[in-house]
């Protein structure tokens, strides 16, 4: 039997905790993103799109997008981008990465 080196053991430990945290993140996202509109806002929050751009894609008002961003940044599922001086936000990861379906955009064309 081949003995594991310390680096391999540490990497396996990191992977275990990463998977655990991903499951917690999935639970938080499922609770927080309880409508298709919120899922679309979250998924399209790429740090480059404005609140108005995302509002069109999700069929909500841009003030709602700004409200979601503020609330979500407080719980840590989005982060402000430096490029736009904190005026735009970026999601932590794609919903697809966590096995959460992305609803179809109500907008006829993606921005």
Beta strands, then each sheet from edge to edge (+ up, - down):
strand 1: 78-80
strand 2: 89-91
sheet 1: 1+ 2-
end
